[in-house]
Amino acid sequence: MLRNLLSLFIILFLLSCNNSTKKSEAEAFLKTIPGDYMFMQRAYPTGTIKDNAVKEAIQWKKNLNRNVSQNEPWEFAGPFNIGGRITDIHIPSTQSQTYYVGAASGGIFKSINAGADWLPIFDDQDALAIGDIETSNTDNNLVWVGTGEPNGGGGSLTYSGDGIYKSNNAGETWENKGLENVGSIAKVVIDPNNDNIVFAGAMGPLFRNDANRGVYRTIDGGTNWEKVLFINDQTGIADMAIHPTNSNIIYATSWERIRRPDFNQYGGASSNVYKSTDGGTTWTIISNGLPTSPSQKGRISIDISQSNPNVLYAQYCDASGGLQGVYKTINEGDSWVAVNSNQLTNVGFNYWFGGIFIDPTNEDTIYYVGFTVQKSTNGGASWQDAFPNVHVDQHALAFNNSVSGEVLLGNDGGFYKSTNNGNSSTKSLNLPITQLYRVFVDEQNENSIIAGAQDNSTVRTRTENTTNWNIIYGGDGFQPLIDPQNSNIIYALSQYGNLGKSTNSGNSFFNATNGISNGDEKNWDTPILFDPSNSQILYYGANKVYKSTNAAGSWSAISPDLTNGPYSGNLVFGTIVSIDVSPLNSDLIYAGTDDGNIWATQNGGANWELLSGNLPNRWVTKVYASPNDINTVYATFSGYRYGEDNGHVYKSIDAGINWFDISQNLPDIPVNDVIRDSFGNLYIATDVGVLATKDEGANWQALDNEMPSVVVTDLFLHQNSQQLFAATFGRSIYKLDVSSNILSVETNSISSEVKMYPNPASEFVTIQFKNSSEQKIELYNIEGKLILKKTIEANLNSIQLSLNGIKSGVYFVSIKEGQNLTTKKLIIK
């Protein structure tokens, strides 16, 4: 008895020491990082995000020896019509029907028919966060792209890029031309007289000081780069402009930006307007008439009039993010005067917006792209609203030089087009760039999908149509639920646990948090779920686990505080981020926290046991109870190893008493979710897509067939249809049919033997292969819909497919011989 008591004392002491260590690490973490949910998730407890981790993980995927292959391609499930954050829009100077759109975390889309259809043209690259797109005025096939989002961040993570890219064929192929370590590129400027001379304005990484900031110049088309303007390691370049005929004259705006937990400094003394008159070799600050006080200088936007290059406008934010003013020069920046800015909307976070744009045909017509769009036709003397009823938070604007009155707008809600100078506009309903946190599917209808979206609310569709999604609950959207017994009952969450319930299929919602303490800490992405055996019973995670037995009519806490908090400071931290209930025993409940704890109760909450003493101290993203074995449980983690010998996916076969790492063969990349199918295959959502294993982690397979290397935040397996849904942060939702064992197909021996030409194709495509037995060829569009199907007799080694009647876009050709399968991308022009 004494020995047992002594053993118990030692265990409790070690757990206490472990929790004390975790709390001290968490306190230090809170003092070194900004309050961005997705950043915090990946940075805990070090306070930093590992450089090049995503790039290395994508390269790992490319180099995989694929000894298994998925039978079916991913199918796009929508939404097309909700949209997402756009960071840049560009129209080539002589191609009135061609538009390029850069998404914050979804790559580049191109239209050659004035926005009627869009083609993703950057999906094969390693970075899908876009800063700026530019084309040469003399050769519109020459396209430059600066990667990384230069915006100031918020609840939504803004991703760095991997440098600057160049295409000589209008985006059909790309070459990385360097600057891989500059974080984000806010502006690319091409010399109007020499295509080999290009400037890149680098804002640098968002979350740390770094010397890779400033203006870079190449004079040989990107082979070599020289940093020609550097201010300091916390000041980057937010905007640039070049004289349309005299390329010696260049302007750049610097932005001093510091992120800290207790304050965000969005300006300071080193925020200025610079000018070069010798092609970027030397620079001087121009300030005559411009703000000089450090508190008045934040993010600065600048534009030069194409019709009268003596005229420029500069829009200033102050150091706290407020709108400071708009200034005009008529003498190339020698002196400036303030124009009227009293009528402009000032919401206090103007550093998030795109700034000032001048109509290329009229120096007095200017647009302020801020919280909303406002326009002046008299050089800033007065302003009126433009682009009425569009989504808020504007980032990009482009004029069509070839079409009078045509102005394009990009914001947090997507792409808008005006044909009457912004008096009215229409929204594109076919850009799949929504940034999603969570997805849920009605068990009674696999086409009824509901999802939580960054800055775009809780959205839903009830049909297979990918363009008819609707917003049903406001705010940022998070985990939704649909009652499996009654589809009219819907639960929806907005940020920090604001829970609403609808009993009329989403037509209206009422508050459903009765009994949940306002004083409890709730995560930005608060977890909620049904008891698998009874949809009247729900669970909700704050810093305690709450339970409702009357369908969210009221709630009661069934646990103590399961975090190591409380924590000081103004950040929400010390919360439960994952809850799971065993489908085999409703009294077995698991909970994971953002400060590295995993707990379990085997008696419905009466007693809780800490299970994570020997697990990594990182943000828990999912605790997942096996649907097949009551003693098996999985745990996934965000963050990075930083030299430690630990993983991101763990498994226990004794209900969490002992754990072993099943991710040793994975790259060092955050894992966001885990789920198991009926064949025992495990799927994980990661920052580079969906990975799977059929042997509990001994070998992992990249399921990247027709899904780009985008961040996947959530997985949902629809039981009735056996469709696996993946919510992405930047490319909406994909689904995959897992009703058959997709990891059972043997080694793909035919991939290297297949040749397809021409590609891109227009009227026909020839497919060449070695063929000893019957083969099936199928053509799918980007939404995963079957367009045509052919069966090829044995011993034929080529086929020519007619493409007449098939519209331009990205397609996938699937070729199957017995159990061997390969899929090739085909672009139809």
C-alpha positions in Angstrom: 0.0 0.0 0.0 2.8 2.4 0.9 4.6 1.5 -2.3 1.5 2.3 -4.3 1.0 5.7 -2.5 4.7 6.5 -3.1 4.3 5.7 -6.8 1.2 7.8 -7.0 3.0 10.7 -5.3 5.9 10.5 -7.8 3.6 10.4 -10.8 1.6 13.4 -9.5 4.9 15.3 -8.8 6.2 14.6 -12.3 3.0 15.7 -13.9 3.0 18.9 -11.7 6.6 19.6 -12.8 5.6 19.0 -16.4 2.7 21.4 -16.2 4.8 24.0 -14.5 7.4 23.7 -17.3 4.6 24.0 -19.9 3.1 27.0 -18.2 6.5 28.8 -18.0 7.1 28.0 -21.7 3.6 29.3 -22.6 4.1 32.5 -20.6 7.3 33.1 -22.4 5.6 32.3 -25.7 2.9 34.9 -25.0 5.5 37.6 -24.5 7.1 37.0 -27.9 4.4 36.4 -30.4 1.5 38.4 -31.9 -2.2 37.6 -31.4 -2.8 35.8 -34.6 -4.7 32.5 -34.2 -3.1 30.6 -37.1 0.3 31.9 -36.3 0.0 31.1 -32.6 -1.1 27.6 -33.5 2.1 27.0 -35.6 4.5 28.9 -33.5 3.8 27.5 -30.0 5.9 27.3 -27.8 8.9 28.8 -29.6 7.2 31.9 -30.9 8.6 31.4 -34.4 7.6 29.7 -37.6 10.4 27.5 -39.2 11.9 29.0 -42.3 11.6 26.8 -45.5 9.5 24.1 -43.7 6.6 24.4 -46.2 9.0 24.4 -49.2 10.9 21.4 -47.9 7.6 19.5 -47.3 6.4 20.3 -50.8 9.7 19.0 -52.2 9.3 15.9 -50.1 6.0 15.3 -51.7 7.4 15.8 -55.2 10.2 13.3 -54.5 8.1 10.6 -52.9 8.5 7.1 -54.3 4.8 6.6 -54.8 4.3 2.9 -54.1 0.5 3.4 -53.8 -1.9 5.5 -55.8 -5.3 6.9 -55.2 -8.0 5.5 -57.5 -10.1 8.7 -57.8 -9.1 12.3 -58.3 -10.1 15.0 -55.8 -13.3 16.6 -56.9 -13.9 20.3 -56.3 -16.9 20.7 -54.1 -17.2 24.5 -53.9 -17.7 27.2 -53.1 -16.9 29.1 -56.3 -19.2 32.1 -55.6 -18.3 33.1 -52.0 -14.8 34.3 -52.9 -11.8 35.0 -50.7 -9.0 37.5 -50.1 -7.5 38.9 -53.3 -4.1 40.7 -53.0 -3.6 41.8 -56.6 -5.3 42.2 -60.0 -3.5 42.9 -63.2 -4.6 43.5 -66.8 -1.9 43.4 -69.5 -1.6 46.7 -71.4 -2.7 45.4 -74.8 -4.9 42.4 -73.9 -8.3 43.8 -72.9 -9.8 40.4 -72.2 -7.0 39.0 -70.1 -7.1 39.3 -66.3 -4.7 38.0 -63.7 -5.8 37.6 -60.1 -3.5 36.9 -57.2 -5.1 35.3 -54.1 -3.8 35.6 -50.5 -3.2 31.9 -50.2 -4.7 30.4 -53.3 -2.3 31.1 -56.1 -2.9 32.9 -59.4 -6.0 32.6 -61.7 -6.1 33.9 -65.3 -9.0 34.7 -67.5 -8.8 35.2 -71.2 -12.4 36.1 -71.7 -12.8 39.1 -69.4 -13.6 37.1 -66.3 -16.2 34.7 -67.6 -13.9 31.8 -66.9 -10.8 31.4 -64.8 -7.8 29.1 -65.1 -5.4 28.4 -62.2 -1.9 28.9 -63.6 0.4 28.8 -60.5 -0.6 25.5 -58.8 2.6 23.6 -59.6 4.7 26.2 -57.7 5.7 25.9 -54.0 4.2 29.1 -52.8 0.5 30.0 -53.3 0.6 33.3 -51.4 0.7 36.1 -53.9 2.0 39.7 -53.4 2.0 41.3 -56.8 1.7 40.5 -60.5 3.1 42.6 -63.4 3.5 42.2 -67.2 5.7 43.9 -69.6 4.1 46.8 -71.6 6.1 45.7 -74.7 5.7 41.9 -74.3 2.5 40.9 -72.5 3.7 37.3 -72.5 6.4 38.3 -70.0 4.9 38.0 -66.5 6.5 38.6 -63.1 5.1 37.5 -59.8 6.2 38.4 -56.3 5.1 35.8 -53.8 4.1 36.2 -50.1 1.3 38.4 -48.8 2.5 41.8 -47.6 -0.6 42.7 -45.6 -0.3 43.2 -41.9 -2.0 40.1 -40.7 -4.8 39.6 -38.2 -6.8 36.6 -37.1 -6.1 35.2 -40.6 -2.5 34.2 -41.1 -0.7 36.0 -43.9 1.8 33.6 -45.5 5.3 34.4 -46.7 6.4 33.4 -50.2 9.5 31.9 -51.7 10.7 34.7 -53.9 10.0 36.0 -57.4 8.8 34.1 -60.4 9.0 34.8 -64.2 7.1 33.5 -67.1 7.9 34.1 -70.8 4.7 32.5 -72.0 1.9 34.3 -70.2 1.8 31.9 -67.3 2.0 28.5 -68.9 5.3 27.8 -67.3 7.2 29.5 -64.5 10.8 29.9 -63.3 11.8 30.9 -59.8 14.2 33.8 -60.3 15.5 34.1 -56.7 14.8 36.3 -53.6 13.6 33.2 -51.8 14.3 34.7 -48.4 12.6 38.1 -48.6 9.4 36.9 -47.0 6.8 38.8 -49.0 7.1 41.0 -52.1 4.6 43.9 -52.1 5.4 45.3 -55.6 7.2 44.3 -58.8 8.1 47.1 -61.2 9.4 46.6 -64.8 11.4 49.2 -66.6 9.2 50.5 -69.4 12.2 50.7 -71.7 14.1 47.6 -70.8 12.4 44.3 -69.9 15.6 43.0 -68.3 15.5 45.6 -65.6 13.1 44.8 -62.8 12.6 46.1 -59.3 11.1 44.1 -56.4 9.9 45.8 -53.2 10.3 43.4 -50.3 8.3 43.8 -47.1 10.1 40.9 -45.5 8.6 38.3 -43.1 5.7 39.5 -41.0 6.6 38.2 -37.5 10.2 39.0 -37.0 12.9 41.6 -37.7 14.9 40.5 -40.8 17.5 42.2 -43.0 16.1 40.7 -46.2 13.9 43.8 -46.8 14.1 46.8 -49.2 14.3 47.4 -53.0 16.0 44.8 -55.1 17.1 45.3 -58.7 18.0 43.0 -61.6 19.5 44.2 -64.8 19.7 40.8 -66.5 16.2 39.5 -66.3 16.4 38.0 -62.8 19.7 36.1 -63.1 21.3 38.3 -60.5 19.8 40.7 -57.9 21.2 43.7 -56.0 19.7 45.3 -53.0 19.7 49.0 -53.9 17.7 50.4 -51.0 17.8 49.1 -47.4 16.4 51.0 -44.4 16.6 48.7 -41.4 15.5 45.2 -40.4 12.0 46.2 -39.4 11.2 48.4 -42.4 10.2 47.0 -45.7 8.9 48.3 -49.0 5.1 48.6 -49.2 4.6 50.2 -52.6 6.5 51.4 -55.7 5.8 53.4 -58.9 7.9 54.1 -62.0 7.8 57.0 -64.5 6.0 55.6 -67.6 8.6 57.0 -70.0 11.7 58.0 -68.0 12.7 54.9 -66.2 15.4 56.6 -64.2 12.6 58.1 -62.0 11.3 55.6 -59.5 9.4 56.0 -56.2 9.2 53.6 -53.2 7.4 53.8 -49.9 8.9 52.2 -46.8 6.9 50.8 -44.0 8.1 50.3 -40.4 6.1 47.4 -39.1 6.6 45.6 -35.8 4.4 42.8 -34.4 4.3 42.2 -30.6 1.7 40.6 -28.3 0.7 43.8 -26.4 0.9 46.2 -29.3 1.2 46.2 -33.1 3.3 49.1 -34.3 2.2 49.9 -37.9 4.6 52.8 -38.5 7.3 55.0 -37.2 10.2 57.3 -38.2 11.5 55.1 -41.0 8.2 55.1 -42.9 8.9 57.4 -45.8 8.6 58.1 -49.5 11.8 57.6 -51.4 12.8 58.8 -54.9 15.5 57.7 -57.3 16.5 59.7 -60.4 19.3 57.3 -61.6 17.4 54.1 -62.2 17.4 52.9 -58.5 21.1 53.3 -57.8 20.7 56.0 -55.2 17.6 57.1 -53.3 16.6 60.2 -51.3 13.7 60.8 -48.9 11.2 63.3 -50.3 9.2 65.0 -47.5 8.4 68.6 -48.5 4.7 68.8 -47.5 4.5 65.2 -46.3 4.0 64.1 -42.7 7.3 64.1 -40.7 6.2 63.0 -37.2 6.9 59.3 -36.5 3.3 58.9 -35.1 1.9 60.2 -38.4 3.8 57.8 -40.7 2.7 54.2 -41.2 1.8 52.3 -44.4 2.1 54.5 -47.4 0.5 53.9 -50.8 1.7 55.7 -53.9 0.7 56.0 -57.5 1.9 58.0 -60.5 -0.4 59.4 -63.2 0.1 57.7 -66.5 -1.4 60.7 -68.4 0.7 63.3 -66.5 3.7 61.7 -64.7 4.4 65.0 -62.9 1.4 64.2 -60.8 1.5 61.6 -58.0 -0.7 60.8 -55.0 0.4 59.3 -51.7 -2.0 58.0 -49.0 -0.7 57.8 -45.5 -1.8 55.7 -42.5 -0.5 56.8 -39.1 1.6 54.5 -36.9 -1.4 53.1 -35.1 -3.3 52.2 -38.3 -5.6 55.1 -38.6 -6.0 57.1 -41.9 -3.6 60.0 -41.7 -4.3 61.7 -45.1 -3.9 61.9 -48.8 -1.3 64.1 -50.5 -0.7 65.3 -54.1 2.4 66.5 -56.0 2.3 68.2 -59.4 6.1 68.5 -59.7 7.4 64.9 -59.5 7.5 64.9 -55.7 9.5 68.1 -55.1 6.6 69.4 -53.0 3.3 68.0 -51.8 0.0 69.4 -50.6 -2.7 67.6 -48.6 -6.0 67.1 -50.3 -9.3 66.6 -48.6 -9.4 63.3 -46.6 -12.1 64.2 -44.1 -14.7 62.4 -46.2 -12.7 59.1 -46.3 -13.7 56.2 -44.1 -11.3 55.7 -41.2 -11.9 52.4 -39.4 -8.7 52.3 -37.4 -7.0 49.4 -39.3 -6.3 51.1 -42.6 -2.9 49.4 -42.8 -4.9 46.4 -44.1 -6.0 48.1 -47.3 -4.7 48.7 -50.8 -4.5 52.5 -50.8 -4.6 55.0 -53.7 -5.1 54.4 -57.4 -5.1 57.0 -60.3 -7.2 56.6 -63.4 -4.7 56.2 -66.2 -6.6 58.6 -68.5 -7.3 61.4 -65.9 -5.0 62.6 -63.2 -7.9 64.1 -61.2 -9.8 60.8 -61.0 -8.5 58.8 -58.0 -9.8 55.9 -56.0 -9.2 55.2 -52.3 -9.3 51.5 -51.8 -9.9 51.2 -48.1 -12.5 49.6 -45.9 -14.9 50.5 -48.7 -14.1 52.2 -52.1 -14.3 55.9 -52.4 -13.7 58.0 -55.5 -12.7 61.6 -56.3 -13.1 63.2 -59.8 -11.6 66.5 -58.8 -8.2 65.6 -57.5 -9.2 64.8 -54.0 -11.3 68.0 -53.3 -14.3 65.8 -52.6 -15.1 62.1 -52.5 -18.1 59.9 -53.1 -18.7 56.2 -52.6 -17.9 53.8 -55.4 -18.4 50.1 -55.9 -21.6 50.1 -53.7 -22.6 46.9 -51.8 -19.3 45.0 -52.3 -17.6 43.0 -49.6 -15.5 45.2 -47.2 -11.7 45.3 -46.9 -10.3 46.3 -50.3 -6.8 45.4 -51.5 -6.5 45.7 -55.3 -7.8 47.8 -58.1 -7.0 47.7 -61.9 -8.0 49.8 -64.8 -8.6 48.3 -68.3 -6.7 50.6 -70.6 -8.5 49.2 -73.6 -12.1 49.3 -72.3 -13.5 52.7 -71.2 -15.1 52.6 -67.8 -13.9 49.1 -66.9 -12.4 48.9 -63.4 -11.7 45.7 -61.5 -11.7 45.4 -57.7 -10.3 42.8 -55.3 -11.1 42.5 -51.6 -11.5 40.0 -48.8 -14.7 38.7 -50.5 -13.3 38.2 -54.0 -13.3 39.8 -57.4 -15.7 42.5 -58.7 -16.0 44.1 -62.1 -17.4 47.5 -63.0 -18.2 48.6 -66.5 -19.2 52.2 -65.4 -16.2 53.5 -63.4 -17.3 52.0 -60.2 -20.9 53.2 -60.1 -22.0 49.5 -59.9 -20.3 46.2 -60.2 -20.8 42.4 -60.4 -19.1 39.8 -58.5 -17.3 36.8 -60.1 -19.1 33.6 -59.1 -16.4 31.2 -60.3 -13.2 31.9 -58.3 -12.5 29.0 -55.9 -10.3 30.9 -53.4 -12.3 30.8 -50.1 -10.2 30.4 -46.9 -11.9 27.8 -44.7 -11.5 26.7 -41.2 -14.0 23.9 -40.8 -16.4 21.8 -42.9 -19.4 19.6 -42.0 -21.8 17.6 -44.2 -25.4 16.6 -43.6 -25.6 12.8 -43.0 -28.9 12.7 -44.8 -27.7 14.6 -47.9 -24.0 14.5 -49.0 -24.7 17.5 -51.2 -25.7 19.6 -48.2 -22.3 21.1 -47.1 -21.7 23.8 -44.5 -18.4 25.4 -43.7 -16.8 28.1 -41.7 -14.8 30.7 -43.7 -12.3 33.3 -42.8 -13.9 36.8 -43.1 -16.8 35.2 -45.1 -19.0 33.8 -42.4 -20.7 30.4 -42.2 -21.6 29.3 -45.7 -23.8 26.5 -47.1 -25.0 24.7 -50.2 -27.7 22.0 -50.4 -27.0 20.9 -54.0 -24.2 19.7 -56.2 -24.0 23.1 -57.8 -20.7 24.6 -56.7 -21.8 28.2 -57.4 -24.9 28.5 -55.2 -23.4 28.7 -51.7 -25.1 31.2 -49.4 -24.0 32.9 -46.1 -26.3 31.8 -43.3 -24.4 33.1 -40.1 -22.2 36.1 -39.8 -18.7 36.9 -38.6 -15.7 34.7 -39.2 -17.1 31.2 -39.6 -15.9 28.1 -37.6 -17.2 24.7 -36.7 -20.8 24.2 -37.9 -23.0 21.2 -37.2 -26.1 19.7 -38.7 -28.3 17.4 -36.6 -28.0 13.9 -38.2 -31.6 13.2 -37.2 -33.1 16.5 -38.3 -31.5 18.6 -41.0 -33.5 21.7 -40.0 -31.4 22.0 -36.8 -28.1 23.7 -37.5 -25.4 25.0 -35.2 -22.9 27.7 -36.3 -20.0 29.4 -34.6 -18.3 32.7 -35.1 -15.0 33.8 -33.5 -14.3 33.1 -29.8 -17.2 30.7 -29.3 -20.2 32.7 -30.3 -22.7 29.9 -30.8 -25.9 30.2 -32.7 -28.7 27.6 -33.3 -31.3 27.4 -36.0 -34.4 25.2 -36.0 -35.6 26.3 -39.4 -32.7 25.2 -41.7 -30.6 28.3 -41.2 -33.3 30.9 -42.0 -32.7 32.4 -38.5 -30.5 31.7 -35.5 -30.7 32.4 -31.8 -28.0 32.4 -29.1 -27.2 29.0 -27.7 -24.6 29.6 -25.0 -26.9 29.6 -21.9 -24.8 28.3 -19.0 -21.3 28.9 -20.6 -19.4 31.3 -18.4 -18.5 34.6 -20.0 -15.4 34.6 -17.9 -14.0 31.4 -19.4 -11.4 31.5 -22.2 -12.6 30.5 -25.6 -10.4 29.9 -28.6 -10.8 31.9 -31.9 -11.8 28.5 -33.3 -13.9 27.0 -30.5 -14.6 23.2 -30.7 -18.1 21.9 -30.6 -19.4 18.4 -31.5 -22.3 15.9 -31.1 -22.2 12.8 -29.0 -22.0 10.2 -31.8 -24.8 8.2 -30.2 -27.2 11.0 -29.4 -27.4 14.3 -31.2 -29.3 15.9 -28.3 -26.0 15.7 -26.4 -23.3 18.2 -27.4 -19.9 19.2 -26.1 -18.3 22.7 -26.2 -14.7 23.6 -25.4 -13.7 26.7 -23.5 -10.9 26.3 -20.9 -13.3 23.7 -19.5 -15.4 21.1 -21.3 -19.1 21.9 -21.3 -21.9 19.5 -22.0 -25.5 20.0 -23.0 -28.1 17.2 -22.8 -30.9 19.2 -24.3 -29.6 20.2 -27.7 -27.8 23.4 -26.5 -30.7 24.6 -24.5 -28.4 24.8 -21.5 -24.8 23.9 -20.7 -22.9 22.6 -17.7 -19.2 22.3 -17.1 -18.1 18.7 -16.7 -14.4 19.4 -16.2 -12.1 21.8 -14.3 -9.8 24.1 -16.2 -7.8 21.6 -18.4 -5.2 24.2 -19.4 -2.2 25.3 -17.6 -3.6 28.9 -17.4 -4.8 31.4 -16.6 -2.3 33.4 -18.6 -1.6 37.1 -18.3 -1.8 39.6 -21.2 -4.5 40.5 -23.7 -4.2 37.4 -25.8 -6.8 34.6 -25.7 -4.7 31.6 -24.8 -5.2 28.6 -22.5 -8.2 27.0 -24.2 -9.5 23.7 -25.3 -9.1 23.3 -29.1 -10.2 19.7 -29.7 -12.8 17.4 -28.1 -13.7 13.9 -29.2 -16.2 11.3 -27.8 -15.6 7.7 -28.5 -18.2 6.2 -30.8 -17.9 3.0 -28.8 -18.5 4.5 -25.4 -20.0 7.9 -24.8 -18.4 8.1 -21.3 -14.9 8.1 -22.9 -14.1 11.7 -23.8 -10.8 13.3 -24.9 -9.8 16.9 -24.8 -6.7 18.7 -26.2 -5.5 22.2 -25.4 -3.6 24.9 -27.1 -0.9 24.7 -24.4 0.0 21.1 -25.1 -2.3 19.1 -22.8 -4.4 16.0 -23.6 -6.9 14.8 -21.1 -9.4 11.9 -20.9 -12.4 11.0 -18.8 -13.7 7.4 -18.8 -16.8 8.3 -16.7 -18.4 11.1 -18.6 -16.5 13.9 -16.9 -16.6 12.8 -13.3 -12.8 12.4 -13.3 -10.1 13.5 -15.7 -6.7 12.1 -16.3 -3.7 13.9 -18.0 -2.3 11.8 -20.8 0.3 14.1 -22.4 3.2 13.9 -20.0 5.5 12.4 -22.6 4.0 14.1 -25.6 5.5 17.2 -27.3 4.6 20.5 -25.8 3.0 21.9 -28.8 -0.5 23.1 -29.9 -2.8 20.1 -30.0 -4.8 20.2 -33.3 -6.9 17.0 -32.9 -7.5 14.2 -30.5 -9.3 11.4 -32.4 -10.9 8.4 -30.8 -10.8 5.3 -33.1 -14.2 4.3 -34.4 -13.0 0.6 -34.4 -11.1 0.1 -31.2 -12.0 1.6 -27.9 -8.4 1.7 -26.7 -7.0 3.3 -29.8 -6.7 7.1 -29.9 -4.7 9.5 -32.1 -3.3 13.0 -31.5 -2.0 15.5 -33.9 0.1 18.6 -33.3 0.9 21.9 -35.0 4.4 23.5 -34.9 7.9 22.4 -35.8 10.5 20.1 -34.3 13.5 22.5 -34.1 15.9 19.7 -33.7 13.8 17.7 -31.3 13.2 14.0 -32.0 9.4 14.2 -31.9 6.6 14.0 -34.4 3.3 15.5 -35.4 1.0 12.4 -35.3 0.9 10.0 -32.3 -1.1 6.9 -31.6 -2.0 5.1 -28.4 -3.4 1.6 -28.2 -4.1 1.7 -24.4 -6.4 4.7 -24.2 -3.6 7.3 -23.9 -1.4 5.7 -21.3 1.4 5.2 -23.7 2.0 6.9 -27.1 4.2 6.3 -30.0 5.1 8.5 -33.0 3.7 7.3 -36.3 4.9 10.3 -38.3 8.7 9.7 -38.3 8.6 9.4 -42.1 6.8 12.7 -42.5 8.5 16.1 -43.2 8.5 18.6 -40.4 5.2 20.2 -41.1 2.1 21.2 -39.0 -0.7 18.6 -39.0 -4.2 20.0 -38.6 -6.5 17.0 -38.5 -6.7 13.2 -38.6 -9.4 10.8 -39.6 -9.8 7.1 -40.4 -11.8 5.4 -43.1 -13.6 2.0 -43.1 -10.5 0.2 -44.5 -8.3 1.4 -41.8 -6.5 4.0 -43.8 -5.5 7.2 -41.9 -5.7 10.6 -43.5 -4.1 13.8 -42.2 -4.7 17.4 -43.1 -1.4 19.3 -43.3 -0.1 22.7 -44.4 0.9 21.1 -47.8 -2.3 19.1 -48.5 -3.7 15.7 -47.5 -1.4 12.7 -46.7 -2.5 9.1 -46.0 -1.1 5.9 -44.7 -2.5 2.3 -45.0 0.0 0.9 -42.5 -0.3 3.2 -39.4 2.5 5.5 -40.4 5.1 3.1 -41.7 4.6 4.7 -45.1 2.8 7.9 -46.1 1.3 8.8 -49.4 0.6 12.3 -50.7 -3.0 12.5 -52.0 -2.3 15.4 -54.3 -4.1 14.2 -57.4 -5.8 17.4 -58.7 -5.3 19.3 -55.4 -2.6 21.9 -55.2 -0.2 22.1 -52.2 -2.6 24.2 -50.2 -3.1 24.4 -46.5 -5.8 21.9 -45.5 -7.4 22.9 -42.2 -10.1 20.2 -41.7 -11.3 16.8 -42.8 -14.8 15.3 -42.7 -15.8 11.8 -43.6 -19.4 11.5 -44.7 -20.5 8.1 -43.5 -23.4 7.4 -45.8 -21.6 8.2 -49.0 -18.0 7.6 -47.9 -16.9 10.9 -49.4 -13.9 12.5 -47.7 -14.2 16.3 -47.6 -11.1 18.6 -47.2 -11.5 22.2 -46.2 -8.6 24.3 -47.5 -7.3 27.7 -46.5 -7.4 29.4 -49.9 -8.9 27.0 -52.4 -12.3 26.2 -50.9 -13.4 22.5 -50.5 -12.4 19.2 -52.2 -13.9 15.8 -51.8 -12.6 12.3 -52.5 -14.5 9.0 -52.9 -13.1 6.6 -50.4 -15.9 4.0 -50.6 -13.3 1.6 -52.1 -9.8 1.2 -50.7 -8.0 3.9 -52.5 -4.6 2.9 -51.0 -4.8 -0.6 -52.3 -3.7 0.0 -55.9 -0.3 -1.4 -56.5 2.8 0.4 -57.8 2.0 2.8 -60.6 4.1 1.4 -63.5 2.6 3.3 -66.3 3.1 6.9 -65.3 6.5 7.4 -66.9 5.3 5.5 -70.1 2.5 8.0 -70.9 3.2 10.9 -73.2 0.6 13.6 -74.0 0.9 16.3 -76.7 0.3 19.0 -77.6 -0.2 20.4 -74.1 -1.7 23.0 -74.0 -4.0 21.7 -76.7 -6.9 23.2 -78.6 -8.6 20.9 -81.2 -7.1 17.5 -80.3 -4.7 15.8 -78.0 -2.6 12.7 -78.7 -2.0 10.3 -75.8 0.9 7.8 -76.3 1.5 4.8 -74.1 2.9 1.3 -73.9 -0.1 -1.0 -74.0 -0.3 -4.7 -73.4 -3.8 -4.9 -72.1 -7.1 -2.9 -72.3 -6.9 0.6 -71.0 -9.5 3.1 -69.8 -9.0 6.8 -70.5 -11.2 9.4 -68.7 -11.2 13.2 -69.0 -12.2 15.2 -65.9 -12.7 18.9 -65.6 -11.3 20.9 -62.7 -14.5 20.2 -60.7 -13.9 16.5 -61.0 -16.8 16.0 -63.5 -16.4 13.3 -66.1 -16.3 14.9 -69.6 -15.5 11.9 -71.8 -14.5 8.2 -71.5 -12.7 5.9 -73.9 -11.8 2.2 -73.7 -8.6 1.3 -75.6 -8.1 -2.2 -76.9 -5.0 -4.2 -76.1 -1.9 -3.6 -78.1 -2.8 -0.1 -79.3 -0.2 2.4 -78.2 -1.8 5.8 -79.0 -5.1 7.6 -79.3 -6.1 11.0 -80.5 -8.9 12.6 -78.6 -11.0 15.3 -80.2 -11.5 18.3 -78.0 -14.2 20.0 -80.1 -17.0 21.4 -77.9 -14.9 21.3 -74.7 -14.3 24.8 -73.4 -10.9 26.1 -72.3 -9.6 25.3 -68.9 -7.6 22.8 -66.8 -8.5 19.1 -67.2 -7.1 15.8 -66.0 -6.6 12.7 -68.1 -6.9 9.5 -66.1 -5.4 6.4 -67.6 -6.0 3.0 -66.0 -4.5 -0.4 -66.9 -5.7 -3.1 -64.6 -4.8 -1.9 -61.1 -2.3 0.7 -62.4 -3.4 4.3 -62.6 -1.9 7.6 -63.7 -3.3 11.0 -64.0 -1.9 13.8 -66.2 -2.9 17.5 -66.3 -4.1 18.8 -69.7 -4.6 22.5 -70.5 -7.2 23.2 -73.2 -6.8 26.6 -74.8 
